[in-house]
């Protein structure tokens, strides 16, 4: 079985960036593509970086902030206009499914009336993506403060993902409340793709070392954090951690 390839399709923070799309990672193997998040601009990024949207099998959304999910709609419109007949499974926090389907109907992405066929499905603890390819979910506290609004239908769950085969492993943080959200779930050998907007830079390298992480890809950083990230790259060498700052189009092997 071919190895997984990771392609960063969107590395921007929650703020628009003229040079980057919003949060999205593609995992590609033998003509199949799985997306982890689908922020604004993901369709354009797939075309720019040589990925065929027709190869998308499943999309996994960590949480419902627009910089992580707003690109879903253009993916479906693109495939519809291309006459695709494929089935795309879209997994997201379950409490948002009804609202998403109503919005899709309102923007004429009506399931059964367009191609491709798609299914909105709830995230569970574990997903068998294909063969030995597994995705596990871990809740984070990123949206907990929104519970104070007491809106009855507001989905406030958010997740991190671990994707692995017998040979490769990737941990993707999505957004977190604090580094402790994921600290106990990391495993030695993981390629850690960590969002940089909500983490404690003083502790992240120590957490990586304690977990046996040797490769760290920081993404989703606010523009004003650039100087901190460069300082962190210098510090990472002392921790024997290979640290890379994500840019759209970066390709890695988990």
LOLUM-389354 format. One record per atom (N, C-alpha, C): residue number from 1; residue in one letter; atom name; z, y, x. Coordinates in steps of 0.001 Angstrom, whole numbers, plus 500000, padded with zeros to 6 digits. Layout:
N
- NUM,A,CA,Z,Y,X
...
This chain:
254
- 1,X,N,500000,498812,500837
- 1,X,CA,500000,500000,500000
- 1,X,C,500000,501248,500880
- 2,X,N,499153,502226,500546
- 2,X,CA,499059,503454,501321
- 2,X,C,500368,504234,501255
- 3,X,N,500613,505043,502286
- 3,X,CA,501801,505872,502316
- 3,X,C,501644,507072,501401
- 4,X,N,502786,507616,500979
- 4,X,CA,502812,508856,500212
- 4,X,C,502520,510033,501116
- 5,X,N,501809,511017,500560
- 5,X,CA,501626,512304,501213
- 5,X,C,502230,513376,500321
- 6,X,N,502970,514293,500919
- 6,X,CA,503563,515417,500201
- 6,X,C,502752,516669,500499
- 7,X,N,502340,517380,499433
- 7,X,CA,501626,518645,499581
- 7,X,C,502392,519711,498825
- 8,X,N,502746,520795,499508
- 8,X,CA,503420,521918,498860
- 8,X,C,502365,522748,498126
- 9,X,N,502425,522733,496807
- 9,X,CA,501485,523510,496005
- 9,X,C,502016,524899,495693
- 10,X,N,503329,525046,495641
- 10,X,CA,503935,526336,495363
- 10,X,C,505267,526455,496061
- 11,X,N,505436,527524,496855
- 11,X,CA,506656,527703,497638
- 11,X,C,507345,529029,497348
- 12,X,N,506846,529799,496374
- 12,X,CA,507422,531110,496096
- 12,X,C,508786,530977,495430
- 13,X,N,509553,532051,495483
- 13,X,CA,510815,532124,494755
- 13,X,C,510518,532422,493285
- 14,X,N,511537,532850,492551
- 14,X,CA,511331,533231,491166
- 14,X,C,510576,534530,490996
- 15,X,N,510365,535265,492093
- 15,X,CA,509600,536510,492053
- 15,X,C,508124,536233,492348
- 16,X,N,507202,536906,491645
- 16,X,CA,505778,536741,491968
- 16,X,C,505488,537109,493415
- 17,X,N,504551,536388,493987
- 17,X,CA,504181,536584,495390
- 17,X,C,502658,536577,495466
- 18,X,N,502040,537574,496096
- 18,X,CA,500573,537618,496122
- 18,X,C,499937,536473,496888
- 19,X,N,500708,535800,497727
- 19,X,CA,500135,534766,498590
- 19,X,C,500600,533358,498259
- 20,X,N,501459,533208,497248
- 20,X,CA,502019,531891,496971
- 20,X,C,502073,531623,495476
- 21,X,N,501929,530362,495131
- 21,X,CA,502198,529926,493764
- 21,X,C,503694,529611,493642
- 22,X,N,504113,529382,492399
- 22,X,CA,505516,529061,492162
- 22,X,C,505765,527562,492317
- 23,X,N,507023,527175,492157
- 23,X,CA,507513,525884,492616
- 23,X,C,506688,524698,492114
- 24,X,N,506143,523944,493041
- 24,X,CA,505477,522684,492705
- 24,X,C,505211,521897,493981
- 25,X,N,505497,520603,493921
- 25,X,CA,505151,519666,494980
- 25,X,C,504239,518602,494402
- 26,X,N,503258,518184,495179
- 26,X,CA,502408,517054,494799
- 26,X,C,502712,515877,495703
- 27,X,N,502838,514704,495113
- 27,X,CA,502892,513457,495861
- 27,X,C,501590,512715,495580
- 28,X,N,500889,512361,496632
- 28,X,CA,499594,511701,496464
- 28,X,C,499596,510378,497199
- 29,X,N,499035,509363,496530
- 29,X,CA,498895,508050,497150
- 29,X,C,497715,507350,496518
- 30,X,N,496735,506991,497337
- 30,X,CA,495615,506144,496908
- 30,X,C,494964,506637,495617
- 31,X,N,494674,507922,495545
- 31,X,CA,493963,508449,494388
- 31,X,C,494831,508783,493190
- 32,X,N,496131,508653,493323
- 32,X,CA,497057,509032,492258
- 32,X,C,497902,510212,492719
- 33,X,N,498188,511128,491780
- 33,X,CA,498989,512312,492078
- 33,X,C,500121,512419,491074
- 34,X,N,501319,512698,491585
- 34,X,CA,502481,513004,490747
- 34,X,C,502970,514390,491138
- 35,X,N,503284,515218,490155
- 35,X,CA,503786,516556,490421
- 35,X,C,505290,516612,490186
- 36,X,N,505996,517238,491109
- 36,X,CA,507397,517572,490937
- 36,X,C,507456,519080,490709
- 37,X,N,507713,519471,489481
- 37,X,CA,507635,520843,488994
- 37,X,C,506177,521317,488944
- 38,X,N,505962,522319,488110
- 38,X,CA,504607,522833,487889
- 38,X,C,504708,524309,487549
- 39,X,N,505097,525101,488547
- 39,X,CA,505224,526536,488350
- 39,X,C,503875,527213,488196
- 40,X,N,503925,528496,487882
- 40,X,CA,502697,529271,487678
- 40,X,C,501797,529187,488913
- 41,X,N,500507,528974,488676
- 41,X,CA,499545,528906,489764
- 41,X,C,499267,527520,490297
- 42,X,N,499883,526499,489718
- 42,X,CA,499734,525154,490270
- 42,X,C,498299,524646,490127
- 43,X,N,497624,524982,489036
- 43,X,CA,496236,524513,488869
- 43,X,C,495339,525074,489964
- 44,X,N,495464,526362,490204
- 44,X,CA,494679,526994,491270
- 44,X,C,495014,526383,492619
- 45,X,N,496300,526127,492855
- 45,X,CA,496708,525561,494135
- 45,X,C,496122,524171,494342
- 46,X,N,496075,523372,493280
- 46,X,CA,495487,522043,493433
- 46,X,C,494042,522147,493885
- 47,X,N,493290,523045,493271
- 47,X,CA,491888,523206,493654
- 47,X,C,491763,523781,495063
- 48,X,N,492640,524720,495384
- 48,X,CA,492579,525360,496701
- 48,X,C,492853,524373,497814
- 49,X,N,493790,523462,497588
- 49,X,CA,494217,522559,498654
- 49,X,C,493613,521168,498529
- 50,X,N,492555,521055,497732
- 50,X,CA,491757,519839,497733
- 50,X,C,492304,518679,496939
- 51,X,N,493123,518954,495924
- 51,X,CA,493629,517900,495051
- 51,X,C,492885,517956,493723
- 52,X,N,492573,516817,493200
- 52,X,CA,491824,516718,491945
- 52,X,C,492805,516610,490781
- 53,X,N,492855,517596,489860
- 53,X,CA,493769,517493,488719
- 53,X,C,493544,516252,487867
- 54,X,N,492343,515664,487928
- 54,X,CA,492091,514441,487177
- 54,X,C,492920,513263,487696
- 55,X,N,493464,513391,488901
- 55,X,CA,494253,512305,489477
- 55,X,C,495732,512372,489082
- 56,X,N,496130,513418,488339
- 56,X,CA,497532,513545,487940
- 56,X,C,497898,512405,486996
- 57,X,N,498956,511700,487317
- 57,X,CA,499445,510619,486461
- 57,X,C,500675,511063,485669
- 58,X,N,501589,511733,486347
- 58,X,CA,502829,512161,485702
- 58,X,C,503285,513480,486309
- 59,X,N,504041,514242,485513
- 59,X,CA,504618,515507,485947
- 59,X,C,506106,515461,485618
- 60,X,N,506931,515813,486587
- 60,X,CA,508384,515793,486422
- 60,X,C,508916,517218,486616
- 61,X,N,509597,517737,485608
- 61,X,CA,510081,519117,485607
- 61,X,C,511599,519115,485800
- 62,X,N,512079,519808,486832
- 62,X,CA,513512,519814,487118
- 62,X,C,514310,520608,486093
- 63,X,N,513752,521725,485619
- 63,X,CA,514427,522553,484624
- 63,X,C,513411,523535,484046
- 64,X,N,513833,524292,483049
- 64,X,CA,512868,525020,482222
- 64,X,C,512710,526499,482571
- 65,X,N,513098,526919,483759
- 65,X,CA,512743,528262,484194
- 65,X,C,511220,528329,484388
- 66,X,N,510590,529458,484036
- 66,X,CA,509128,529521,484072
- 66,X,C,508526,529306,485449
- 67,X,N,509260,529661,486515
- 67,X,CA,508698,529446,487846
- 67,X,C,508678,527976,488235
- 68,X,N,509175,527106,487360
- 68,X,CA,509119,525662,487590
- 68,X,C,508269,524919,486558
- 69,X,N,507890,525588,485475
- 69,X,CA,507167,524842,484428
- 69,X,C,505996,525594,483799
- 70,X,N,505806,526881,484094
- 70,X,CA,504791,527660,483382
- 70,X,C,503365,527224,483687
- 71,X,N,503167,526473,484773
- 71,X,CA,501824,526005,485099
- 71,X,C,501361,524805,484310
- 72,X,N,502272,524188,483551
- 72,X,CA,501901,523016,482754
- 72,X,C,500721,523286,481837
- 73,X,N,500750,524451,481220
- 73,X,CA,499809,524734,480145
- 73,X,C,498374,524882,480671
- 74,X,N,498225,525504,481841
- 74,X,CA,496890,525636,482405
- 74,X,C,496370,524322,482960
- 75,X,N,497274,523439,483409
- 75,X,CA,496821,522107,483826
- 75,X,C,496168,521395,482650
- 76,X,N,496838,521422,481503
- 76,X,CA,496287,520753,480326
- 76,X,C,495008,521425,479856
- 77,X,N,494967,522752,479899
- 77,X,CA,493735,523439,479482
- 77,X,C,492582,523112,480412
- 78,X,N,492850,523073,481712
- 78,X,CA,491809,522721,482673
- 78,X,C,491253,521335,482373
- 79,X,N,492144,520373,482199
- 79,X,CA,491685,519009,481948
- 79,X,C,490938,518907,480626
- 80,X,N,491370,519654,479629
- 80,X,CA,490655,519676,478354
- 80,X,C,489240,520221,478531
- 81,X,N,489119,521323,479240
- 81,X,CA,487801,521932,479430
- 81,X,C,486895,521059,480292
- 82,X,N,487499,520217,481105
- 82,X,CA,486738,519273,481927
- 82,X,C,486376,518002,481157
- 83,X,N,486873,517871,479929
- 83,X,CA,486572,516685,479137
- 83,X,C,487324,515449,479560
- 84,X,N,488461,515631,480202
- 84,X,CA,489231,514491,480685
- 84,X,C,489741,513643,479519
- 85,X,N,489756,512347,479720
- 85,X,CA,490310,511432,478715
- 85,X,C,491569,510733,479231
- 86,X,N,492133,511229,480329
- 86,X,CA,493278,510561,480922
- 86,X,C,494545,510806,480110
- 87,X,N,495546,510004,480371
- 87,X,CA,496873,510160,479799
- 87,X,C,497785,510768,480859
- 88,X,N,498465,511859,480503
- 88,X,CA,499402,512520,481413
- 88,X,C,500787,512484,480780
- 89,X,N,501726,511872,481461
- 89,X,CA,503111,511858,480995
- 89,X,C,503866,513006,481647
- 90,X,N,504549,513799,480827
- 90,X,CA,505291,514967,481295
- 90,X,C,506761,514749,480974
- 91,X,N,507574,514661,482020
- 91,X,CA,508998,514412,481853
- 91,X,C,509762,515715,482108
- 92,X,N,510683,516037,481209
- 92,X,CA,511471,517255,481322
- 92,X,C,512817,517045,480642
- 93,X,N,513782,517941,480861
- 93,X,CA,515064,517787,480163
- 93,X,C,514857,517648,478665
- 94,X,N,515449,516592,478082
- 94,X,CA,515080,516161,476729
- 94,X,C,515291,517179,475636
- 95,X,N,516300,518055,475789
- 95,X,CA,516566,519030,474747
- 95,X,C,515513,520090,474598
- 96,X,N,514572,520163,475549
- 96,X,CA,513510,521168,475493
- 96,X,C,512216,520633,474881
- 97,X,N,512145,519349,474595
- 97,X,CA,510869,518751,474191
- 97,X,C,510348,519347,472893
- 98,X,N,511185,519489,471887
- 98,X,CA,510720,520026,470601
- 98,X,C,510182,521438,470759
- 99,X,N,510901,522281,471504
- 99,X,CA,510450,523659,471708
- 99,X,C,509139,523697,472481
- 100,X,N,509005,522864,473500
- 100,X,CA,507771,522833,474276
- 100,X,C,506599,522404,473399
- 101,X,N,506802,521389,472570
- 101,X,CA,505705,520922,471739
- 101,X,C,505271,521989,470737
- 102,X,N,506226,522713,470181
- 102,X,CA,505876,523793,469259
- 102,X,C,505067,524876,469967
- 103,X,N,505470,525211,471182
- 103,X,CA,504718,526221,471929
- 103,X,C,503325,525716,472267
- 104,X,N,503212,524458,472681
- 104,X,CA,501899,523907,473001
- 104,X,C,500984,523930,471779
- 105,X,N,501552,523609,470621
- 105,X,CA,500747,523681,469398
- 105,X,C,500274,525113,469153
- 106,X,N,501153,526080,469392
- 106,X,CA,500812,527469,469128
- 106,X,C,499728,527997,470065
- 107,X,N,499650,527463,471288
- 107,X,CA,498607,527887,472221
- 107,X,C,497448,526887,472227
- 108,X,N,497357,526078,471197
- 108,X,CA,496213,525207,470934
- 108,X,C,496065,524064,471935
- 109,X,N,497172,523671,472520
- 109,X,CA,497211,522440,473309
- 109,X,C,497813,521355,472425
- 110,X,N,497146,521097,471323
- 110,X,CA,497670,520235,470270
- 110,X,C,497394,518783,470639
- 111,X,N,498454,518021,470759
- 111,X,CA,498310,516633,471182
- 111,X,C,497484,515858,470162
- 112,X,N,496474,515150,470651
- 112,X,CA,495587,514415,469766
- 112,X,C,494354,515192,469379
- 113,X,N,494428,516528,469486
- 113,X,CA,493270,517364,469157
- 113,X,C,492542,517830,470406
- 114,X,N,493182,517665,471564
- 114,X,CA,492540,518022,472824
- 114,X,C,492527,516800,473724
- 115,X,N,491684,516867,474729
- 115,X,CA,491791,515967,475867
- 115,X,C,492390,516794,476992
- 116,X,N,493242,516264,477811
- 116,X,CA,493670,514875,477863
- 116,X,C,494723,514563,476804
- 117,X,N,495029,513293,476647
- 117,X,CA,496205,512910,475883
- 117,X,C,497435,513133,476782
- 118,X,N,498483,513635,476191
- 118,X,CA,499695,513829,476973
- 118,X,C,500893,513420,476136
- 119,X,N,501994,513159,476819
- 119,X,CA,503237,512804,476149
- 119,X,C,504371,513562,476813
- 120,X,N,505177,514242,476003
- 120,X,CA,506393,514887,476487
- 120,X,C,507538,513901,476340
- 121,X,N,508191,513602,477457
- 121,X,CA,509215,512572,477449
- 121,X,C,510463,513066,478167
- 122,X,N,511648,512574,477778
- 122,X,CA,512882,513046,478414
- 122,X,C,513094,512415,479784
- 123,X,N,513612,513214,480699
- 123,X,CA,514055,512667,481971
- 123,X,C,515202,511684,481744
- 124,X,N,515190,510604,482486
- 124,X,CA,516280,509637,482450
- 124,X,C,516838,509495,483865
- 125,X,N,517780,508589,484037
- 125,X,CA,518396,508416,485356
- 125,X,C,517399,507912,486393
- 126,X,N,516470,507053,485968
- 126,X,CA,515538,506442,486916
- 126,X,C,514186,506246,486235
- 127,X,N,513118,506526,486996
- 127,X,CA,511752,506339,486516
- 127,X,C,510980,505496,487521
- 128,X,N,510301,504475,487023
- 128,X,CA,509419,503672,487862
- 128,X,C,508026,504297,487774
- 129,X,N,507659,505032,488792
- 129,X,CA,506419,505794,488774
- 129,X,C,505206,504889,488973
- 130,X,N,505327,503948,489890
- 130,X,CA,504247,502993,490150
- 130,X,C,504729,501992,491189
- 131,X,N,504412,500708,490961
- 131,X,CA,504751,499677,491946
- 131,X,C,506174,499877,492453
- 132,X,N,506322,500140,493760
- 132,X,CA,507653,500307,494337
- 132,X,C,508071,501779,494397
- 133,X,N,507357,502661,493716
- 133,X,CA,507636,504098,493756
- 133,X,C,508633,504456,492657
- 134,X,N,509817,504928,493060
- 134,X,CA,510920,505184,492145
- 134,X,C,511328,506653,492224
- 135,X,N,511657,507243,491078
- 135,X,CA,512236,508590,491023
- 135,X,C,513586,508502,490332
- 136,X,N,514619,509007,490993
- 136,X,CA,515954,509097,490416
- 136,X,C,516311,510561,490198
- 137,X,N,517080,510840,489155
- 137,X,CA,517471,512202,488831
- 137,X,C,518967,512396,489047
- 138,X,N,519325,513626,489453
- 138,X,CA,520721,513982,489685
- 138,X,C,520962,515366,489080
- 139,X,N,521918,515502,488171
- 139,X,CA,522151,516798,487527
- 139,X,C,522683,517838,488517
- 140,X,N,522270,519081,488321
- 140,X,CA,522798,520206,489090
- 140,X,C,523413,521222,488124
- 141,X,N,524163,522157,488671
- 141,X,CA,524830,523155,487834
- 141,X,C,524068,524458,487710
- 142,X,N,522789,524444,488034
- 142,X,CA,522004,525678,488121
- 142,X,C,522032,526512,486836
- 143,X,N,522010,525870,485681
- 143,X,CA,521917,526597,484408
- 143,X,C,523217,526609,483616
- 144,X,N,524298,526191,484210
- 144,X,CA,525546,526057,483458
- 144,X,C,526014,527375,482842
- 145,X,N,525810,528492,483527
- 145,X,CA,526312,529768,483017
- 145,X,C,525654,530167,481700
- 146,X,N,524462,529650,481433
- 146,X,CA,523762,529984,480188
- 146,X,C,524420,529347,478967
- 147,X,N,525286,528372,479186
- 147,X,CA,525994,527758,478060
- 147,X,C,526892,528754,477341
- 148,X,N,527283,529828,478035
- 148,X,CA,528147,530837,477420
- 148,X,C,527471,531564,476259
- 149,X,N,526160,531515,476179
- 149,X,CA,525450,532166,475073
- 149,X,C,525619,531417,473757
- 150,X,N,525989,530133,473847
- 150,X,CA,526205,529311,472649
- 150,X,C,524981,529264,471740
- 151,X,N,523803,529240,472319
- 151,X,CA,522587,529048,471531
- 151,X,C,522433,527559,471262
- 152,X,N,522348,527141,470016
- 152,X,CA,522458,525712,469686
- 152,X,C,521352,524847,470276
- 153,X,N,520146,525378,470459
- 153,X,CA,519038,524548,470923
- 153,X,C,518639,524832,472375
- 154,X,N,519478,525566,473103
- 154,X,CA,519136,525912,474481
- 154,X,C,519429,524736,475405
- 155,X,N,518411,524260,476102
- 155,X,CA,518562,523150,477045
- 155,X,C,519007,523705,478390
- 156,X,N,520224,523382,478796
- 156,X,CA,520779,523938,480036
- 156,X,C,520949,522880,481135
- 157,X,N,520365,521736,480961
- 157,X,CA,520422,520742,482027
- 157,X,C,519346,521037,483080
- 158,X,N,519689,520811,484315
- 158,X,CA,518735,520910,485412
- 158,X,C,518998,519758,486373
- 159,X,N,517993,519428,487177
- 159,X,CA,518066,518203,487971
- 159,X,C,517513,518394,489379
- 160,X,N,517981,517547,490266
- 160,X,CA,517335,517285,491545
- 160,X,C,516717,515891,491464
- 161,X,N,515736,515630,492314
- 161,X,CA,515023,514350,492297
- 161,X,C,515088,513687,493664
- 162,X,N,515232,512380,493645
- 162,X,CA,515006,511573,494841
- 162,X,C,513888,510604,494541
- 163,X,N,512839,510642,495355
- 163,X,CA,511671,509771,495186
- 163,X,C,511572,508894,496425
- 164,X,N,511372,507591,496209
- 164,X,CA,511367,506709,497375
- 164,X,C,510537,505453,497127
- 165,X,N,510075,504909,498235
- 165,X,CA,509487,503575,498279
- 165,X,C,510336,502765,499254
- 166,X,N,509874,501580,499584
- 166,X,CA,510603,500769,500559
- 166,X,C,510537,501367,501960
- 167,X,N,509585,502316,502190
- 167,X,CA,509396,502882,503522
- 167,X,C,509633,504377,503613
- 168,X,N,509581,505083,502514
- 168,X,CA,509631,506543,502547
- 168,X,C,510624,507057,501509
- 169,X,N,511209,508235,501797
- 169,X,CA,512129,508818,500830
- 169,X,C,512114,510337,500933
- 170,X,N,512215,510966,499777
- 170,X,CA,512162,512414,499644
- 170,X,C,513242,512844,498668
- 171,X,N,514010,513866,499018
- 171,X,CA,514966,514458,498091
- 171,X,C,514544,515894,497848
- 172,X,N,514307,516248,496568
- 172,X,CA,513848,517578,496181
- 172,X,C,514913,518224,495317
- 173,X,N,515397,519371,495750
- 173,X,CA,516559,519932,495074
- 173,X,C,516245,520706,493799
- 174,X,N,514969,521084,493556
- 174,X,CA,514748,521996,492442
- 174,X,C,515575,523242,492692
- 175,X,N,516347,523699,491719
- 175,X,CA,517320,524768,491922
- 175,X,C,518716,524190,491748
- 176,X,N,519655,524712,492525
- 176,X,CA,521037,524244,492463
- 176,X,C,521966,525429,492223
- 177,X,N,523176,525140,491806
- 177,X,CA,524214,526168,491738
- 177,X,C,524812,526391,493115
- 178,X,N,525013,525296,493840
- 178,X,CA,525551,525323,495200
- 178,X,C,525174,524026,495882
- 179,X,N,525285,524017,497187
- 179,X,CA,524856,522853,497951
- 179,X,C,525639,521606,497569
- 180,X,N,526859,521776,497050
- 180,X,CA,527667,520623,496639
- 180,X,C,527005,519836,495514
- 181,X,N,526080,520465,494769
- 181,X,CA,525376,519767,493693
- 181,X,C,524659,518518,494193
- 182,X,N,524173,518561,495417
- 182,X,CA,523372,517450,495922
- 182,X,C,524031,516723,497089
- 183,X,N,525099,517254,497597
- 183,X,CA,525686,516768,498850
- 183,X,C,525964,515277,498825
- 184,X,N,526493,514763,497742
- 184,X,CA,526857,513359,497691
- 184,X,C,525713,512414,497394
- 185,X,N,524514,512943,497171
- 185,X,CA,523389,512103,496771
- 185,X,C,522359,511911,497879
- 186,X,N,522502,512620,498975
- 186,X,CA,521551,512501,500076
- 186,X,C,521761,511192,500812
- 187,X,N,520658,510659,501325
- 187,X,CA,520739,509413,502082
- 187,X,C,520063,509574,503436
- 188,X,N,520553,508870,504455
- 188,X,CA,519944,508980,505779
- 188,X,C,518445,508689,505725
- 189,X,N,517692,509514,506413
- 189,X,CA,516250,509315,506460
- 189,X,C,515480,510076,505420
- 190,X,N,516160,510647,504402
- 190,X,CA,515454,511455,503412
- 190,X,C,514777,512650,504082
- 191,X,N,513564,512979,503640
- 191,X,CA,513007,514301,503871
- 191,X,C,513597,515192,502791
- 192,X,N,514400,516167,503182
- 192,X,CA,515074,517037,502218
- 192,X,C,514249,518292,502010
- 193,X,N,513765,518467,500780
- 193,X,CA,513057,519691,500389
- 193,X,C,514044,520499,499567
- 194,X,N,514555,521550,500162
- 194,X,CA,515703,522268,499607
- 194,X,C,515305,523685,499224
- 195,X,N,515629,524073,497999
- 195,X,CA,515377,525458,497600
- 195,X,C,516356,526361,498340
- 196,X,N,515872,527533,498763
- 196,X,CA,516672,528391,499630
- 196,X,C,517254,529602,498917
- 197,X,N,517058,529714,497613
- 197,X,CA,517495,530917,496906
- 197,X,C,518972,530885,496549
- 198,X,N,519579,529687,496461
- 198,X,CA,520949,529593,495959
- 198,X,C,521877,528805,496873
- 199,X,N,521505,528647,498137
- 199,X,CA,522298,527808,499023
- 199,X,C,523113,528658,499989
- 200,X,N,524140,528057,500529
- 200,X,CA,524978,528666,501553
- 200,X,C,524392,528301,502914
- 201,X,N,523779,529277,503573
- 201,X,CA,523119,528993,504839
- 201,X,C,524099,528535,505921
- 202,X,N,525377,528893,505773
- 202,X,CA,526362,528508,506773
- 202,X,C,526661,527010,506736
- 203,X,N,526482,526404,505571
- 203,X,CA,526883,525002,505429
- 203,X,C,525721,524018,505358
- 204,X,N,524512,524496,505123
- 204,X,CA,523417,523573,504838
- 204,X,C,523117,522647,506014
- 205,X,N,523177,523157,507233
- 205,X,CA,522875,522302,508383
- 205,X,C,523963,521264,508606
- 206,X,N,525212,521656,508374
- 206,X,CA,526301,520690,508481
- 206,X,C,526184,519588,507456
- 207,X,N,525810,519943,506230
- 207,X,CA,525611,518952,505172
- 207,X,C,524486,518007,505548
- 208,X,N,523399,518558,506070
- 208,X,CA,522265,517718,506474
- 208,X,C,522685,516750,507569
- 209,X,N,523403,517238,508560
- 209,X,CA,523817,516352,509656
- 209,X,C,524750,515254,509162
- 210,X,N,525714,515622,508315
- 210,X,CA,526654,514633,507806
- 210,X,C,525953,513556,506989
- 211,X,N,524861,513920,506298
- 211,X,CA,524139,512969,505451
- 211,X,C,523103,512160,506220
- 212,X,N,522929,512446,507493
- 212,X,CA,521919,511734,508270
- 212,X,C,520513,512249,508031
- 213,X,N,520404,513503,507595
- 213,X,CA,519103,514121,507365
- 213,X,C,518593,514690,508674
- 214,X,N,517387,514330,509036
- 214,X,CA,516802,514842,510275
- 214,X,C,515623,515776,510025
- 215,X,N,515116,515799,508785
- 215,X,CA,513989,516686,508467
- 215,X,C,514329,517499,507222
- 216,X,N,514192,518805,507333
- 216,X,CA,514562,519721,506258
- 216,X,C,513431,520712,506055
- 217,X,N,512945,520796,504833
- 217,X,CA,511908,521755,504455
- 217,X,C,512518,522732,503460
- 218,X,N,512642,523997,503856
- 218,X,CA,513204,525020,502983
- 218,X,C,512088,525733,502229
- 219,X,N,512256,525834,500915
- 219,X,CA,511245,526449,500064
- 219,X,C,511927,527352,499051
- 220,X,N,511127,528088,498262
- 220,X,CA,511668,528848,497127
- 220,X,C,512603,529971,497584
- 221,X,N,512305,530566,498734
- 221,X,CA,513170,531619,499278
- 221,X,C,512691,532987,498827
- 222,X,N,513635,533870,498526
- 222,X,CA,513312,535257,498227
- 222,X,C,512758,535931,499481
- 223,X,N,511838,536887,499338
- 223,X,CA,511220,537516,500521
- 223,X,C,512238,538108,501484
- 224,X,N,513316,538683,500969
- 224,X,CA,514293,539319,501850
- 224,X,C,515101,538325,502667
- 225,X,N,514928,537028,502407
- 225,X,CA,515648,536004,503165
- 225,X,C,514913,535585,504431
- 226,X,N,513754,536162,504697
- 226,X,CA,512922,535684,505799
- 226,X,C,513658,535687,507127
- 227,X,N,514408,536743,507409
- 227,X,CA,515086,536822,508702
- 227,X,C,516193,535780,508810
- 228,X,N,516860,535466,507680
- 228,X,CA,517900,534441,507705
- 228,X,C,517299,533064,507984
- 229,X,N,516124,532827,507402
- 229,X,CA,515480,531539,507613
- 229,X,C,515083,531358,509073
- 230,X,N,514616,532415,509699
- 230,X,CA,514255,532318,511113
- 230,X,C,515491,532043,511965
- 231,X,N,516599,532686,511635
- 231,X,CA,517851,532405,512361
- 231,X,C,518277,530956,512162
- 232,X,N,518063,530442,510957
- 232,X,CA,518456,529073,510656
- 232,X,C,517617,528075,511442
- 233,X,N,516353,528390,511672
- 233,X,CA,515494,527510,512465
- 233,X,C,516042,527351,513878
- 234,X,N,516565,528441,514435
- 234,X,CA,517160,528383,515776
- 234,X,C,518425,527530,515753
- 235,X,N,519255,527768,514731
- 235,X,CA,520513,527017,514634
- 235,X,C,520272,525529,514402
- 236,X,N,519193,525191,513715
- 236,X,CA,518926,523791,513373
- 236,X,C,518771,522922,514610
- 237,X,N,518265,523490,515681
- 237,X,CA,518068,522701,516901
- 237,X,C,519395,522169,517430
- 238,X,N,520472,522924,517233
- 238,X,CA,521784,522487,517711
- 238,X,C,522318,521322,516881
- 239,X,N,521802,521203,515650
- 239,X,CA,522235,520134,514754
- 239,X,C,521275,518945,514795
- 240,X,N,520259,519023,515643
- 240,X,CA,519245,517979,515754
- 240,X,C,518544,517741,514416
- 241,X,N,518315,518849,513714
- 241,X,CA,517586,518818,512444
- 241,X,C,516254,519538,512644
- 242,X,N,515175,518868,512272
- 242,X,CA,513856,519490,512323
- 242,X,C,513667,520316,511046
- 243,X,N,513701,521630,511185
- 243,X,CA,513646,522527,510031
- 243,X,C,512292,523225,509979
- 244,X,N,511686,523199,508791
- 244,X,CA,510402,523859,508569
- 244,X,C,510506,524753,507347
- 245,X,N,509865,525917,507395
- 245,X,CA,509827,526828,506269
- 245,X,C,508544,526556,505494
- 246,X,N,508674,526298,504198
- 246,X,CA,507528,525887,503393
- 246,X,C,506541,527035,503201
- 247,X,N,505290,526689,503253
- 247,X,CA,504182,527559,502868
- 247,X,C,503254,526754,501971
- 248,X,N,502584,527396,501070
- 248,X,CA,501637,526688,500228
- 248,X,C,500590,525999,501107
- 249,X,N,500306,524751,500785
- 249,X,CA,499332,523984,501540
- 249,X,C,499906,523101,502618
- 250,X,N,501193,523219,502909
- 250,X,CA,501826,522364,503921
- 250,X,C,501761,520905,503470
- 251,X,N,501438,520019,504386
- 251,X,CA,501335,518585,504105
- 251,X,C,502278,517826,505037
- 252,X,N,503032,516908,504456
- 252,X,CA,503989,516127,505219
- 252,X,C,503980,514691,504730
- 253,X,N,504481,513805,505561
- 253,X,CA,504733,512429,505152
- 253,X,C,506220,512272,504937
- 254,X,N,506656,511929,503717
- 254,X,CA,508098,511742,503473
- 254,X,C,508687,510654,504357
